[in-house]
Amino acid sequence: MSPASTPLPPSPEALRELLREARTIAVVGLSPRPERPSHEVARYLLHAGYHVVPVNPGHAAILGERSYPSLSAAARDHTIDVVDVFRRSAAAGAVVDDAIPLRPRLIWLQLGVVDDAARARAAAAGIPCVMDRCLATFHSRSFED
């Protein structure tokens, strides 16, 4: 995909509105280790009032919540508003592809996670997708003034 046809991320105002309306965030790649960025962000999101759904097949529970082996398994028990992805860029496309049929309001690829083709697929499905940004940082700057 050429740079001219790369879909633009949602505006900051649109992101704030999506996050204001969201209730449940699936965190793909959530680590049970407190020192990991995924754990820190998920803890922040919990304290911000969101219901965090861990998606990590290697663990039964994280942060006191049942951990699911896949997004589709999590979606059987929860309506997922936002998918927050903590996976390497090479694995992000598959996560986005798994998320699209679930119709989240937003897909967020964390800092360092970039996949232009996956973002384009999400956009083609009508789902905004943010790449290479920290959800907790954006949220704290947007809502905790």
N, C-alpha and C positions, 0 to 999 in steps of 0.2 A: 504494500500500500504506500502510495506516495505521501510525502508530508502534507501536500495540499488537501488530500482526501482523508487524512487522519481525523477522526471525530474529536471535537473539542470536549474537555471535561465540563461538567456543569459549573455555572457561576457560583461564587461564594454564597450569594443569597439563596440560590436554589439548593445548595448543599445544606445550608442552615435549616431551610424549610423541611427537607427530607429527614434530617436528623431530629428536628423538633417533633415530627410526626411518628418517627420510628419508636418501637418498643422493644423489639427482640433483635439482637445481633448475634449471628453465628460467627465464631472466631475459628477459622480453619488454620490448623497448625498451632493451636494454643498449647503452650508448654506448662507442665506442672511446676517447673522450676522458677521460683520467685525472681531470680536475677535475669531471666530472659525477657526481651522486649514484649513478646506476645502476652506474657503473664502480667507485666506492668500495665499494658494497655487495657487488657481485659479487666483488671482490678479497677482501673480508672473508670471504665465504662459502667461497671457495677455501681461504683460510688456516685456516678452521674445519673443513676436511676434506670439504666437499661437492664433487661434480662439478657444475660450472656449465655449462649449455648456453645459449649466446647465441641469442636470437631477434631478429634485426634484418635485414630484407631488403636494407639498404643496404651491408652489409659481408660479406666472405668469411670473415673470422676476427676474433675479439676475444678478448683475453687468452689467446692461443695456442690457442683452440678454434674449430672450425668454427662459423660463424654460420649459422643457418637462416632461411629467409624466412618461416616460419610455425610455429606450435606443432605442427600436424599433420605437417609435414616433419620436425621435430625428433623427434617421437614414433615415426617410422618407424625411427630409429636408436637411440633411448634410451627407457628406462622412466622417465617423469617423475613424481617424487614430489610436488614442489611447483612451482607456477607463481607466480613473483614478477613483478608487473606494474608497470612504469614507463611508463605512458601517461597521457595526460590523462583526466580522468573521463569525458569525452564518448566516448572510444574504449574505455574499460574494459569496457563491456558486451559488445562484440564479442569481446574477448579471453576473457572468462569463458565466453561461448557456445562459442568454439573449444576451450576447455579442458575443458568438461564431458564430451564424449564420450571424452576421453582418460583420465578417471577418476583425476586426481591425488589424493593424500591431502589436499591443502590448496591453496587459492588465496589469495594474499596481494596485496592492493592497497596499494601503498606510500603513504607520507606524502603527503597532499593528494589522493589518488585515492579518490573516493567514488562508489558507484553502488548504492543500496539495492535496486533491482530486480534487478541482476545478482547481488548477494549472495543475494537470495531465490531466484533460479533455481538457483544453486549449492546452496543448502541443500535445495531441493526434490529435487535430484539426489543428495543425501546427501554433498555435499562441503563441508566447512567453508570459510568465506571470511572473511578479516580485511580490514578497510578502514582507510585513513588512519593506518597505523602503519608504522614502519620495521622491517623484518625483522632487519637487522643490530643495531639497538639492542635489540630484544627478545631476540635470541639472546645478545648479549654480557652483558646483565643476567641472563639465565637460566642461562648455562652457564660464564661466566668469572669466577667469584667468587674 
